[in-house]
Amino acid sequence: MARSGHSTQLTSGRHRAHQPQTQKLTENEILELKNYLLEWTLAKQKEKQAVFTAIARAARLLAPKVNQAQWKKRKQIYKTWLFNNRKKKERKDMIKYGRKWTPRMVIYQRNWEEVLKRIEDESRAKPGGPESHELSDDELEKVKETAEEWSNNFPPPEIQAQVAHKKGPAYMEHFSKEMWRQCRMRVFVMSAWKNEQGEVLFWMHDDNEALGDGDSFMKTKDWEDIKLVWQEYTQEQFSARAWDGG
C-alpha cells in the first residue's frame, strides 16, 4: 500500500523548523473523492489510470495552492485514499440514482478543457503547478447557480448523455442484482438514450446467467422481434418531440 504524506528525515535542530508538514486533505477534496469513488471502484484495471487522472484534476480545483513536488505527493494521497476506501464502498449499497451536483462537478463535467485553457492563458502556467489560478468569484457564483439548477431539476441533454454513457450500465447491473437479492425477481433491461451527437443508442442488459442457477434470456430465447419493436418505439419517442431531458 502506498504511503501518504512526506517521508521523515533526521536533520540538525536548527533545520528542523523548516521541515515540511504532512499534507492533509481538505473536507472539499474528500467530498470530491467520495463523489467519484464509485466510478473508481467499478473501473476495469486498464481504465484505472485514466479515471484517476480525471479524479485528480477535479480534486485539484479544491486543493490549496501547492508547488509541483507537493502536488505529486498530494496525488499519491488521493490514490491511497481511493484504495483504502474502495473495499468499504464495495461492502455497501453505493449506487445513488439521485445525484446532487456540486459546483466543482459542474466545472469538471461541462467545460474542464475550457477551464484548463483559461488557466494556462492567464497564468502561462501548467494547471496544477505553483502559479495556477483559481476561478474568479463571479465564475464560482455562476457555477453554483448552475449546480443548484441541475440538482433541483435536471442537467442539459448533453450532460445527461455523458452520465448515461458512464453510469447507465452500472445502474442497470445494480438494479438487476438488487431485484434478485431483495425480491428474487429476474429482470431483463432494455434502454435507449440520445448521445451528444443526437444519435439514439440502444442497450440491452441481461444478468440472469449470473444470478442463482439462471440462464441468459438473450442466449436462450429469440428476442429479436422485441428488440426491433423497442428500437422502433424509442426512435419515435426521441424524434417526435424536442428532447427536454426530463
N, C-alpha and C positions, 0 to 999 in steps of 0.2 A: 504494500500500500504506500503510495507516495505521501511524503510528509509535507505539511503546510508550514508557512512561516519561514523565518530566517534561521540558518544554522548558527550554532553558538561557537564563538571563537574567543579564546582567552587572550586578553590584552593587558597591558600595564594599567594601573589605576588611573593615570592621567588621561588615557584614551577611552576609558570605559563609558564616560558620559556621552560619547558620540556614537555608541553602538546603536544600530537601527532597532526599533521596536518591532515585535511580531505584528504582522498585519492582521487586522480583524475585519471581517465583512460587515458592512452596514446592514441595517434592517431592510432597506430597499433592495440591496443586492441579493439578500437571502430570499426575499419575496419574488424577485425576478427568477432566481434559480428554481424556486418551487413551481413557478408558472410553466417552466419548460422541463421539469423533471420527468413527466410522463413521456414526452417526446424522446428524451434521452434514454429512458428505460426501455421503450419499445423499439428503438432504432437497432437495426442489424449491425453487426460488428464492423462491416466495411463502411457503414454510414456514420459511425460514432464521431469520427474526427470532424466531418462537415457539420454535424449537428452541434458539436461542442464549440466550433468556431462561431456559429451563429449565436449560441447562448452567451459566449464570452463577449461578443460585440454588443449584445443587448444589455448585459450587466455592466459593461464598461461605461455606459451612459449614466449609470447611477453611482459609479465609484468615485472616490475622491481623486484629485489630481495626483498622479504619481509619475516618476520617471520610468524610462523603458525597462530598467532592471527590476524595479519594483512591480511593474505591470506583468512581467514574465512570471514573477513569483505569485502574483495575485491570480493569474490564470491557473496556476497549479493548485491554488487553494480552491478555486471553483471546481476543478476536476475532482479533487479529493472530496469535496462536499457532495458532489453528484454521486460518486461511488459509495460513500458512506450512507447516503440516504436512499439509494436505489432499492436495496433489499427491504427497507422499511416500507417503501411505496408498493413493492410487489406483494406485500402481505395485506395490503388494504385495498378497498374498492376505490380506485383513484380516478375513475372516469367521471368528469363533470360535464354534463351536457349543456348546462347554462354557464356561459363564460363571462366573467366580469373583466372588461377591458381596462387596463391601466394606461396612463399617458405614454409610458415608455414602450408598452406593447404596440400602441398605435404607431409610434415612430418607427419601430422595427418592422412592423408588418407592412406599412404602407409606403414609406419612402426612405428606407435605410440608405440606399445608394445615393439619394439626393442629399441626405444629411452628411454622409461621408464626404461628398464632393464639396459641399459648402464649407465644412470644417477645413478641408485642405486648401480651398481657395482663399479663405480668410486668414488662416494662420501660417500657410506654407509649411504645415507640419503634418506628419503622418498621424491619422487618427489613432489615439491610444498612446501617443508619445507625450513628452513632458509639456509641449506647448499647445496641446489640443484645447479647444474652447468648448464650453457647454452651450446649450441653446439659450437664446435670449429669453427674458421674462415674457415678452409678448408671444414668442413662439410656443413657450411652455403653456401659457394660458389657452392658446388656441388648441393645442393638443389635448389639454384637459377637457375642454368643451367637446371635442370630438370623441374622447374616450367615454364621456358621460352619455353622449348620444348613442354610441354603438352599444353600450351596456343596457340602456333603458329601452331601446328599440332594436335595431339590428344594423350591422355594418353594411356598406355598399356591396353590390353584387360581386365586384372583382375580389373583394376581401373574403366574402363568403366562398367564392370559388377556390381560393387558396386554402381556406380551412377545410373545405370538403375534400380536397386532394390530400392534405396532410393528415387530417383527423378522421375522415369518414370511415375508412376501413377499420381503424381501431375501435370506433364507436360501435360498428356493426358486429365485430367479433365479440366485444364485451357484452353487448345486448344478447347475442345468441347464447353465450355461455351462462349468463345470469338467468335467462329464461329456463335453461335446462337445470341449473343448480337450484334455483328457488322454486320452480313450478314443474319441473320435469316436462318441459314443453319444447318441442322441436320447432325450429324456425328456419325458413329459407328467405333471404332478404334480396329484394330487387330494388335498385336505386337508380336515380338519374340526376344529373346536375349540369349546369352550363359552366364551361371553363372560361378563362379570361378572354379567349378568342371568340366566345359566343357559340362554340360547338356544344351540342348536347352529348354528354358522355353517359355510358351505362355501366352498371356494376352489379354482379350477382355474387352473393356471399353465402356459402354453404359450409357450416362447421359440423354437420351431423355425423360425419365419419369419425370425428374426434371425440364425440360425446357418447359415453356409455358404450354399448355394442352396436351403435347405429351404422347404417350405410349412407353413403353420399347420395343425396337426391339427384344432383346433377349427373352423377356417373351411372345411376341405375334406372332413371326414368327419362322418357322422351319429353323434354320441356321446351323444345324449340318453338312450338306454337305459342306457348306462354310468353317466351322472350319476345317474339315478334309483335304480339299484342301489346306488351308493355312498352316496347320501343315506339310503336305507333302512337300510343296514348301520350307518352311523355313528349314526343315531338309536337303533338297537337297542343299540349298544355304550355310548353315553353314558347311556342311560336304564335299561338293565338292571341296572346296579350303581352303587353310590356311586362317584363320580369322585374318586379319591385323588390325581390329578395325576401319577402315575408312569407 
